[in-house]
C-alpha cells in the first residue's frame, strides 16, 4: 500500500544547510530521506529529530565523488522508498559537497 505523502531526498543533510533544510521541510509536512558521507551519528540525530516531528525519514550513505557507488545507492533508495510506502520522490535538494579552505589571493581582494 502506497501513501500519498510527499517525500523529499536531501543530499548532504547530516549537518549545516542540508540539516536545516531537512528539518524545515519536515516541519512543513514532508517525509525526508537524507544522505551523509561520513557523519553517520549526525545523520542519525537528524533522523531522530524528524521522527520526533512525526514524519517518516531515513538516512542513506552516499559519497558523490564515487560514481561507481551510484547504482547501489539507487537500489538502496528504492528499497527505502518501498519501506516508507512510497512509489517515488516528490523532490530533490542537491546539497552534497565539500568545503575547501584557502586564503584569498591578495590581488583578488576587493575585486568582487
Contact map, one row per residue, 1 for C-alpha under 8 A:
1110000000000000000000000000000000000000000000000000000000000000000000000000000000001000000000000000000000000000
1111000000000000000000000000000000000000000000000000000000000000000000000000000000001110000000000000000000000000
1111100000000000000000000000000000000000000000000000000000000000000000000000000000001100000000000000000000000000
0111110000000000000000000000000000000000000000000000000000000000000000000000000000000100000000000000000000000000
0011111000000000000000000000011000000000000000000000000000000000000000000000000000000100000000000000000000000000
0001111100000000000000000000011000000000000000000000000000000000000000000000000000000000110000000000000000000000
0000111110000000000000000000011110000000000000000000000000000000000000000000000000000101111000000000000000000000
0000011111000000000000000000011110000000000000000000000000000000000000000000000000000000111110000000000000000000
0000001111100000000000000000000111100000000000000000000000000000000000000000000000000000101110000000000000000000
0000000111111000010011000000000111100000000000000000000000000000000000000000000000000000000111100000000000000000
0000000011111000010000000000000001110000000000000000000000000000000000000000000000000000000111110000000000000000
0000000001111110011000000000000001111000000000000000000000000000000000000000000000000000000001111000000000000000
0000000001111111111111000000000001110000001000000000000000000000000000000000000000000000000000110000000000000000
0000000000011111011000000000000001110011011101000000000000000000000000000000000000000000000000000000000000000000
0000000000011111111100000000000000000000011000000000000000000000000000000000000000000000000000000000000000000000
0000000000001111111100000000000000000000000000000000000000000000000000000000000000000000000000000000000000000000
0000000000001011111110000000000000000000000000000000000000000000000000000000000000000000000000100000000000000000
0000000001111111111111000000000000000000000000000000000000000000000000000000000000000000000000110000000000000000
0000000000011111111111100000000000000000000001000000000000000000000000000000000000000000000000000000000000000000
0000000000001011111111110000000000000000000000000000000000000000000000000000000000000000000000000000000000000000
0000000001001000111111111000000000000000000000000000000000000000000000000000000000000000000000000000000000000000
0000000001001000011111111100000101000000000000000100000000000000000000000000000000000000000000000000000000000000
0000000000000000001111111110000000000000000001001100000000000000000000000000000000000000000000000000000000000000
0000000000000000000111111111000000000000000000000000000000000000000000000000000000000000000000000000000000000000
0000000000000000000011111111111100000000000000000000000000000000000000000000000000000000000000000000000000000000
0000000000000000000001111111111100000000000000000100101000000000000000000000000000000000000000000000000000000000
0000000000000000000000111111110000000000000000000000100000000000000000000000000000000000000000000000000000000000
0000000000000000000000011111110000000000000000000000000000000000000000000000000000000000000000000000000000000000
0000000000000000000000001111111000000000000000000000001000000000000000000000000000000000000000000000000000000000
0000111100000000000000001111111100000000000000000000001000000000000000000000000000000000000000000000000000000000
0000111100000000000000001100111110000000000000000000001110000000000000000000000000000000000000000000000000000000
0000001111000000000001001100011111000000000000000100001111000000000000000000000000000000000000000000000000000000
0000001111000000000000000000001111100000000000000000000011110000000000000000000000000000000000000000000000000000
0000000011111100000001000000000111110000001000000000000011110000000000000000000000000000000000000000000000000000
0000000011111100000000000000000011111000001000000000000000111100000000000000000000000000000000000000000000000000
0000000000111100000000000000000001111111001000000000000000111110000000000000000000000000000000000000000000000000
0000000000010000000000000000000000111111000000000000000000001110000000000000000000000000000000000000000000000000
0000000000000000000000000000000000011111000000000000000000001000000000000000000000000000000000000000000000000000
0000000000000100000000000000000000011111111000000000000000000000000000000000000000000000000000000000000000000000
0000000000000100000000000000000000011111111100000000000000001000000000000000000000000000000000000000000000000000
0000000000000000000000000000000000000011111110000000000000000000000000000000000000000000000000000000000000000000
0000000000000110000000000000000000000011111111000000000000000000000000000000000000000000000000000000000000000000
0000000000001110000000000000000001110011111111100000000000100000000000000000000000000000000000000000000000000000
0000000000000100000000000000000000000001111111110000000000100000000000000000000000000000000000000000000000000000
0000000000000000000000000000000000000000111111111000000000000000000000000000000000000000000000000000000000000000
0000000000000100001000100000000000000000011111111100000000000000000000000000000000000000000000000000000000000000
0000000000000000000000000000000000000000001111111110000011100000000000000000000000000000000000000000000000000000
0000000000000000000000000000000000000000000111111111000000000000000000000000000000000000000000000000000000000000
0000000000000000000000100000000000000000000011111111100000000000000000000000000000000000000000000000000000000000
0000000000000000000001100100000100000000000001111111111110000000000000000000000000000000000000000000000000000000
0000000000000000000000000000000000000000000000111111111110000000000000000000000000000000000000000000000000000000
0000000000000000000000000000000000000000000000011111111000000000000000000000000000000000000000000000000000000000
0000000000000000000000000110000000000000000000001111111000000000000000000000000000000000000000000000000000000000
0000000000000000000000000000000000000000000000000111111100000000000000000000000000000000000000000000000000000000
0000000000000000000000000100111100000000000000000111111110000000000000000000000000000000000000000000000000000000
0000000000000000000000000000001100000000000000000110011111000000000000000000000000010000000000000000000000000000
0000000000000000000000000000001111000000000000100110001111100000000000000000000000010000000000000000000000000000
0000000000000000000000000000000111000000000000100000000111110000000000000000000100000000000000000000000000000000
0000000000000000000000000000000011110000001100100000000011111000000000000000000000000000000000000000000000000000
0000000000000000000000000000000011110000000000000000000001111100000000001001100000000000000000000000000000000000
0000000000000000000000000000000000111101000000000000000000111110000000001000000000000000000000000000000000000000
0000000000000000000000000000000000111000000000000000000000011111000010001000000000000000000000000000000000000000
0000000000000000000000000000000000011000000000000000000000001111110010000000000000000000000000000000000000000000
0000000000000000000000000000000000000000000000000000000000000111111001000000000000000000000000011000000000000000
0000000000000000000000000000000000000000000000000000000000000011111000000000000000000000000000000000000000000000
0000000000000000000000000000000000000000000000000000000000000011111111000000000000000000000000000000000000000000
0000000000000000000000000000000000000000000000000000000000000001111111000000000000000000000000000000000000000000
0000000000000000000000000000000000000000000000000000000000000000011111100000000000000000000000000000000000000000
0000000000000000000000000000000000000000000000000000000000000110011111111000000000000000000000000000000000000000
0000000000000000000000000000000000000000000000000000000000000001011111111100000000000000000000000000000000000000
0000000000000000000000000000000000000000000000000000000000000000000111111110000000000000000000000000000000000000
0000000000000000000000000000000000000000000000000000000000000000000011111111000000000000000000000000000000000000
0000000000000000000000000000000000000000000000000000000000011100000011111111100000000000000000000000000000000000
0000000000000000000000000000000000000000000000000000000000000000000001111111110000000000000000000000000000000000
0000000000000000000000000000000000000000000000000000000000000000000000111111111000000000000000000000000000000000
0000000000000000000000000000000000000000000000000000000000010000000000011111111100000000000000000000000000000000
0000000000000000000000000000000000000000000000000000000000010000000000001111111110000000000000000000000000000000
0000000000000000000000000000000000000000000000000000000000000000000000000111111111000000000000000000000000000000
0000000000000000000000000000000000000000000000000000000000000000000000000011111111100000000000000000000000000000
0000000000000000000000000000000000000000000000000000000001000000000000000001111111110000000000000000000000000000
0000000000000000000000000000000000000000000000000000000000000000000000000000111111111111100000000000000000000000
0000000000000000000000000000000000000000000000000000000000000000000000000000011111111110000000000000000000000000
0000000000000000000000000000000000000000000000000000000000000000000000000000001111111100000000000000000000000000
0000000000000000000000000000000000000000000000000000000110000000000000000000000111111100000000000000000000000000
1110000000000000000000000000000000000000000000000000000000000000000000000000000011111110000000000000000000000000
0111101000000000000000000000000000000000000000000000000000000000000000000000000011111111100000000000000000000000
0100000000000000000000000000000000000000000000000000000000000000000000000000000011001111100000000000000000000000
0000001000000000000000000000000000000000000000000000000000000000000000000000000010000111110000000000000000000000
0000011110000000000000000000000000000000000000000000000000000000000000000000000010000111111100000000000000000000
0000011100000000000000000000000000000000000000000000000000000000000000000000000000000001111100000000000000000000
0000001110000000000000000000000000000000000000000000000000000000000000000000000000000000111110000000000000000000
0000000111100000000000000000000000000000000000000000000000000000000000000000000000000000111111000000000000000000
0000000111100000000000000000000000000000000000000000000000000000000000000000000000000000001111100000000000000000
0000000001110000000000000000000000000000000000000000000000000000000000000000000000000000000111110000000000000000
0000000001111000110000000000000000000000000000000000000000000000000000000000000000000000000011111000000000000000
0000000000111000010000000000000000000000000000000000000000000001000000000000000000000000000001111100000000000000
0000000000010000000000000000000000000000000000000000000000000001000000000000000000000000000000111110000000000000
0000000000000000000000000000000000000000000000000000000000000000000000000000000000000000000000011111000000000000
0000000000000000000000000000000000000000000000000000000000000000000000000000000000000000000000001111100000000000
0000000000000000000000000000000000000000000000000000000000000000000000000000000000000000000000000111110000000000
0000000000000000000000000000000000000000000000000000000000000000000000000000000000000000000000000011111000000000
0000000000000000000000000000000000000000000000000000000000000000000000000000000000000000000000000001111100000000
0000000000000000000000000000000000000000000000000000000000000000000000000000000000000000000000000000111110000000
0000000000000000000000000000000000000000000000000000000000000000000000000000000000000000000000000000011111011000
0000000000000000000000000000000000000000000000000000000000000000000000000000000000000000000000000000001111111000
0000000000000000000000000000000000000000000000000000000000000000000000000000000000000000000000000000000111111000
0000000000000000000000000000000000000000000000000000000000000000000000000000000000000000000000000000000011111000
0000000000000000000000000000000000000000000000000000000000000000000000000000000000000000000000000000000111111111
0000000000000000000000000000000000000000000000000000000000000000000000000000000000000000000000000000000111111111
0000000000000000000000000000000000000000000000000000000000000000000000000000000000000000000000000000000000011111
0000000000000000000000000000000000000000000000000000000000000000000000000000000000000000000000000000000000011111
0000000000000000000000000000000000000000000000000000000000000000000000000000000000000000000000000000000000011111
